[in-house]
Amino acid sequence: MHEPYKKKYNNPVTAVITGICDLFKKKEICGVLREADRLDGKTVFIDGASSGLGFAVAVAIAKRGARVMMACRSGIPEKGEKVKQLSGNQDIHMLHVDLTDLSSIRHLVSVIRNLDHKPDIYILNAGIVPKKSRKTPQGLEEMFMVNYFAKFVFIRLLIENGLIPDARYRMPDKSQPATGNRQPASRILFVTSESHRNPEKFDWDGFGNYKDYGIKQSMELYGYYKLLLVTFSRELSRQLNPDGKTITSVFAMCPGPVNSNIAREAPTIFQPLLKLIFALFFKSPAAAAKPVVYLAASPDLDGKPYDYLFLMSRQEIDEKAADPGNGKRLWELSEKLLKIAPLTL
Ligand SMILES: NC(=O)c1ccc[n+]([C@@H]2O[C@H](COP(=O)([O-])OP(=O)(O)OC[C@H]3O[C@@H](n4cnc5c(N)ncnc54)[C@H](OP(=O)(O)O)[C@@H]3O)[C@@H](O)[C@H]2O)c1
């Protein structure tokens, strides 16, 4: 039961306190990330890799031998050069994407489609806590877009282009050997948040509508969009792996509080205090990357259709997110919203 989470993420102060308290609660560890869990020969895609958790994950997976595709809005090429330097791996590539813009996501997928080495593992990590609502080029709300809808559009475009096999849409040619650049993605990971447990219910009627909000409501909506993301991750696993056979594993996780740039839009007056609290109590991005790397690299998870980790602890997702009826409804509403962005490249 996660009832105590309710309301704890409704504002930045209680969210920070909840995050810190959670770090100290005793949790059962789900497994061990071993030195031997290598990613040699794998191509790993990660978005939001210019900063914080995403950058640290890029370094960690590069150290494990992966070819890394860093999809970033900023930091091209210097963040990629930094990853090369820190990991000693030169097989690091940078792709540009602005997740607020549907045409940029479409362009990203067209670039991936033409890569010699298609990603085996996708890590969808980018997320924001804006100080106020902002309109995207297509008139959607920015946090809704970056934290949820961009991921739905990206995944649907990958499916549509045969880069993720989905029985309900289009399967890649099964007669091709599952090697080299024909190999379909094997794992998809979503970086979400325990704050997905905060909202009491879905706002289906307002789905995708532009909403005006300020800093006070931002944290509450952040939890709501993470609820959409966790619900989507669970539904995606059901759709990609029908009949009890795992084709593509779908994982979601919460890294716990991370000393990243996530609070970059907090009021200037609070910035010094936040920086101090983050530095003292939050995990370093390198430490917070461990469960992401475990989900990407560990053979313990081979054949698992779905998993959710909070830090290195396996948890049930919120029951609203687990409900197949909610998953189906979210998928249908998201498809409907896609009409503003047809699935053509
Ligand atoms: N920090 C925490 O305590 C915490 C706790 C739970 C979950 N999380 C989750 O962890 C994930 C990573 O966040 P973080 O803490 O590492 O924050 P961060 O340091 O602010 O990193 C966020 C990343 O997302 C990218 N991004 C934002 N908007 C984008 C856009 N429109 N297009 C492309 N990329 C965009 C940023 O790129 P730019 O640098 O170009 O803006 C940056 O690389 C998020 O999903 C967050 O919700 C964080």
The ligand as an SDF file (V2000), in Angstrom:
LIG
                    3D

 48 52  0  0  0  0  0  0  0  0999 V2000
   16.5150   14.7870   -9.8010 N   0  0  0  0  0  0  0  0  0  0  0  0
   15.6670   14.0960   -9.0950 C   0  0  0  0  0  0  0  0  0  0  0  0
   15.6300   14.2100   -7.8540 O   0  0  0  0  0  0  0  0  0  0  0  0
   14.7390   13.1270   -9.7580 C   0  0  0  0  0  0  0  0  0  0  0  0
   13.9130   12.3020   -8.9620 C   0  0  0  0  0  0  0  0  0  0  0  0
   13.0580   11.3940   -9.6000 C   0  0  0  0  0  0  0  0  0  0  0  0
   13.0310   11.3170  -10.9780 C   0  0  0  0  0  0  0  0  0  0  0  0
   13.8350   12.1410  -11.7220 N   0  0  0  0  0  0  0  0  0  0  0  0
   13.7630   12.0270  -13.1900 C   0  0  0  0  0  0  0  0  0  0  0  0
   15.0780   11.8110  -13.7070 O   0  0  0  0  0  0  0  0  0  0  0  0
   15.1070   12.2350  -15.0840 C   0  0  0  0  0  0  0  0  0  0  0  0
   16.3800   13.0070  -15.3450 C   0  0  0  0  0  0  0  0  0  0  0  0
   16.3080   14.2560  -14.6800 O   0  0  0  0  0  0  0  0  0  0  0  0
   17.5560   14.9030  -13.9240 P   0  0  0  0  0  0  0  0  0  0  0  0
   17.2430   14.8740  -12.4920 O   0  0  0  0  0  0  0  0  0  0  0  0
   18.8290   14.3170  -14.3990 O   0  0  0  0  0  0  0  0  0  0  0  0
   17.4030   16.4290  -14.4040 O   0  0  0  0  0  0  0  0  0  0  0  0
   18.3330   17.3620  -15.3210 P   0  0  0  0  0  0  0  0  0  0  0  0
   19.7270   17.3880  -14.8130 O   0  0  0  0  0  0  0  0  0  0  0  0
   17.6010   18.6530  -15.4100 O   0  0  0  0  0  0  0  0  0  0  0  0
   18.3190   16.6390  -16.7360 O   0  0  0  0  0  0  0  0  0  0  0  0
   17.1760   16.6750  -17.5600 C   0  0  0  0  0  0  0  0  0  0  0  0
   17.5690   16.3360  -18.9750 C   0  0  0  0  0  0  0  0  0  0  0  0
   16.3870   16.4170  -19.8010 O   0  0  0  0  0  0  0  0  0  0  0  0
   16.7230   17.1870  -20.9570 C   0  0  0  0  0  0  0  0  0  0  0  0
   15.5740   17.8880  -21.5290 N   0  0  0  0  0  0  0  0  0  0  0  0
   14.7150   18.7350  -20.9180 C   0  0  0  0  0  0  0  0  0  0  0  0
   13.8520   19.2430  -21.8080 N   0  0  0  0  0  0  0  0  0  0  0  0
   14.1850   18.7300  -23.0080 C   0  0  0  0  0  0  0  0  0  0  0  0
   13.6920   18.8960  -24.3230 C   0  0  0  0  0  0  0  0  0  0  0  0
   12.6810   19.7260  -24.5990 N   0  0  0  0  0  0  0  0  0  0  0  0
   14.2760   18.2030  -25.3240 N   0  0  0  0  0  0  0  0  0  0  0  0
   15.3210   17.3900  -25.0880 C   0  0  0  0  0  0  0  0  0  0  0  0
   15.8470   17.1940  -23.8700 N   0  0  0  0  0  0  0  0  0  0  0  0
   15.2870   17.8610  -22.8390 C   0  0  0  0  0  0  0  0  0  0  0  0
   17.7180   18.2040  -20.4530 C   0  0  0  0  0  0  0  0  0  0  0  0
   18.4010   18.7770  -21.5560 O   0  0  0  0  0  0  0  0  0  0  0  0
   18.9340   20.3080  -21.5050 P   0  0  0  0  0  0  0  0  0  0  0  0
   20.1210   20.2460  -20.6040 O   0  0  0  0  0  0  0  0  0  0  0  0
   19.2490   20.6380  -22.9140 O   0  0  0  0  0  0  0  0  0  0  0  0
   17.8120   21.1280  -20.9580 O   0  0  0  0  0  0  0  0  0  0  0  0
   18.5790   17.3310  -19.5570 C   0  0  0  0  0  0  0  0  0  0  0  0
   19.5350   16.6320  -20.3220 O   0  0  0  0  0  0  0  0  0  0  0  0
   13.8100   13.0190  -15.3090 C   0  0  0  0  0  0  0  0  0  0  0  0
   12.8760   12.2240  -15.9910 O   0  0  0  0  0  0  0  0  0  0  0  0
   13.3260   13.3040  -13.9000 C   0  0  0  0  0  0  0  0  0  0  0  0
   11.9270   13.4680  -13.8610 O   0  0  0  0  0  0  0  0  0  0  0  0
   14.6870   13.0230  -11.1470 C   0  0  0  0  0  0  0  0  0  0  0  0
  1  2  1  0
  2  3  2  0
  2  4  1  0
  4  5  1  0
  4 48  2  0
  5  6  2  0
  6  7  1  0
  7  8  2  0
  8  9  1  0
  8 48  1  0
  9 10  1  0
  9 46  1  0
 10 11  1  0
 11 12  1  0
 11 44  1  0
 12 13  1  0
 13 14  1  0
 14 15  2  0
 14 16  1  0
 14 17  1  0
 17 18  1  0
 18 19  2  0
 18 20  1  0
 18 21  1  0
 21 22  1  0
 22 23  1  0
 23 24  1  0
 23 42  1  0
 24 25  1  0
 25 26  1  0
 25 36  1  0
 26 27  1  0
 26 35  1  0
 27 28  2  0
 28 29  1  0
 29 30  1  0
 29 35  2  0
 30 31  1  0
 30 32  2  0
 32 33  1  0
 33 34  2  0
 34 35  1  0
 36 37  1  0
 36 42  1  0
 37 38  1  0
 38 39  2  0
 38 40  1  0
 38 41  1  0
 42 43  1  0
 44 45  1  0
 44 46  1  0
 46 47  1  0
M  CHG  2   8   1  16  -1
M  END
$$$$
